[in-house]
Amino acid sequence: MNAIEQGRALRRLRMLKGIKQSHLGELLGVDQASISRWERGTVPLGEDRWRTVLDLLVTAPKPAEDAALKRLVTSSNAKVHLICDHSHRLLAASLPRQAEWHAHLLGSSLLPYATAEILAAEEGLADRGWHEGFLVSLTLETGANHDPVLPIAPSRVLWERMTLADGSAARLVTTVG
């Protein structure tokens, strides 16, 4: 792993834990500027330091938390579903959301059913820092898709990004209006 990749990984791990650069610096015995240089990839961490960082920031996955999230989604009275943020595979859906759909879609990608507005918002996520955690929620207006299998009505939806126990990103999608 080169210094830039290592820096990106360090930043992602630090942000997942909700730790400020200055606090991580205190834990590692360096100043905040060193953490910043490591995250930018301008200075490599070195193998020993990298192992120390991993010991501090990496914890064992907690699948029970994912199971609880799935239960919350499936038992919700709101129109809500949870997808893999990368593949758009459906991970869970509330009964009100499932009632709108005319197929069992668990495990399937929902991207083929997306409206033009959803696709446009999806295209802009990288520029807004969605994948790096700078933007963790987004509200958008969408039109209809006129699809008989998975109809989408004109509405306002809220996207919320979260991290699952295995470190992968998920997106909670809620109709808010």
HUZI-V227951 format. One line per field, one symbol per residue. ss: DSSP state (a for helix, b for strand, c for the rest). burial: I if it has 16 or more other ideal C-beta (glycine too) atoms within 10 Angstrom, else O. A space follows every 50 residues. Layout:
ss->???
burial->???
//
This chain:
ss->ccaaaaaaaaaaaaaaacccaaaaaaaacccaaaaaaaaaccccccaaaa aaaaaaacccccaaaaaaaaaaaaaccccbbbbbccccbbbbbcaaaaaa bcccccccbcaaaccaaaaaaaaacaaaccccccccbbbbbbcccccccb ccccbbbbbbbbbcccccbbbbbbbcc
burial->OOIOOIIOIIIIIIIOOOIOIOOIIOOIOOOOOIIIIIIOIOOIIOOOII OOIOOOIOOOOOOOOIOOIOOOIIOIOOIIIIIIIOOIIIIIIIOOIIOO IOOOIOOOOIOOIIIOIIOOIOOOIOOOOIOOOOOOOIOIOIOOIOOOOI OIOOOOIOIOIOOIOOOOIIIIIIIOO
//
